[in-house]
Amino acid sequence: MLRISKKLMFAIEAVLDIAYNAGTEPVQSGEITRRQGIPKRYLEQVLQQLVRDGILAGVRGPRGGYRLARERRRITLGEIVTVVRSMETATDPIEEPAGSILGHKVVRPLWTELQEECMKKLDDITIEDLCLRARTAGVESETEDRIDFTI
């Protein structure tokens, strides 16, 4: 029913990758591309916008990259959706003045209501929730292999 854009899918996957695979060092975009297969042309643009909107923090320098700007339990899918939607240039048909009376009085209000319900649900799902799902699904984290418990 509702379609997810490539840009939105890549943004969610990138933030989840950073949360799930982050160690003490920032995650470089090349690592995300390697693990997730996200084309660099999409990735860099999305990562920069996520930094500007306070979801990610960018770290400069040769060992630089990206890390979460907040705890993963404090970042929701709804926030990521909002950031990516602000980047997309296509107009929303619901906001266009043209259309039939049935469209304006019935279909558009219904669609707006459905979108609001969907956003409420997305606002309840955190990156922490997705990390737990990944672990439950058996997805390996690269940082689990690198954790050193010696003192």
N, C-alpha and C positions, 0 to 999 in steps of 0.2 A: 504494500500500500504506500507507505511513505518511503521514499528513496533517500539513501545517504549518498552524498557526493564523494568523489574520490578524495578531494581535499579534506573533508571532514573525517573520513575513514583514516587517512594517513595521519592527521593531527592526533586523533585518539590513540592510534597505534604508536606514534612517536612518544607521546607523553607516557603511555603505559610502558614502553620499552625503557625509557629513562628511569621510571620508578622501579621497574622490576629488575633491571640490570645494573643500576647505579651502585658503585662502591664508594670509596673515598675520593676517587678522581671524577671529574665531570665526564659525561658521556659525549663523545664526539659524533658529529652527524654522519661521518663515514661508517661508524660502528652501527648506527641505526639503519643505514642503507643496507649494510651487509646482512644484518640479522633479519630485517623486515622486508627487504626488497622494495623499499620506497624510493622512487626516482628523486635524485637530488634536486631537480628543478622544482618539485613540489615541496620537498622537505625544508629547504633553507628558508623559503618564503614563509611557510607556516611556523617554523621554529622562531623566527624573528618576531612575528606578530604575537606569539605566545609569550615571548619575553616582554614585549611592550605592554601587554595586558596583565603582567604579573603572575602568570601561571608557571613560567620557567624563568630561570636566572641564567644569563649568559656569562661564561667565564672566558676572558681573553687570554691570549698567549699560546705558546707552542703545546702546552698540555691542557689547553682550554677546551670548552665544549658547553654542555648544558646540564643543568640539574634542576630539580623542582624548586620553585621559589617558596613553597610552603610544604608542610607535611602532606603526604599523599592522602591522608584521611580528610584533608581540608580542601581538596580539589575535586570538583564534581564534573561529570560529563556535560551537564547543562552549561557550565562555564566555557568549556571547550567549544561546544556547539555555538554559543553566542559569539565567541571570538571568530570562528571560521565563517559564520554567516555574515559578519561585518566585513569580511574580506571579499565575499562573493559579489560580483557585479550584476548578475541577472536580477531583474525586478520580480517581485513576488506578484503573481497574477491576482491575488486577493486584494492587493492595494491599487490595482488599475481601475480607473473610473468606468471603462467600457464594460458592457455585459448586460445580461438580461435581468429582469425584475426577480426571477426565481434565483438567479445567481447571487444577486445582492441581498435578497431577503431570507434565503434559505441555505444555499450551498456555502457561501462565504462565511456566514456566522457559524455554521456547523464546523467548517474546516478550521476556523480560528479557535473554536472551543477544543477541538481535537489536538491542535498544536499546543495549546496551553496545558492540557492534560499530559501530553507527551513531555513537555519541558519540565513539568512538576516531577514526573518520574525520573527524568534525566538528572534533575537537581538532587535527587535522593541517592544516586549512584556515585560513589567516590572511586578515585583511582585505587585506593586501598581495596575496595570491593573487587575490582578487576584483577588486582595482584593476587588476591585470595583465590579467585576463580582460575587464574593461570596455574597457581600451585596445585589446586585440586585437579586440574586437567592434566597435570604431569609435565607442564612446560618447564624446561630447565632454565635456571637463571645463571648467567655467566658469573655473577658475583659469588654465588654459593660455592663455586669451585675455588675461588681466590681468597676466601675468608681464612685467616690464620689465627688459630686459637692458642698458639704458644705464647708463653710469657717470658 
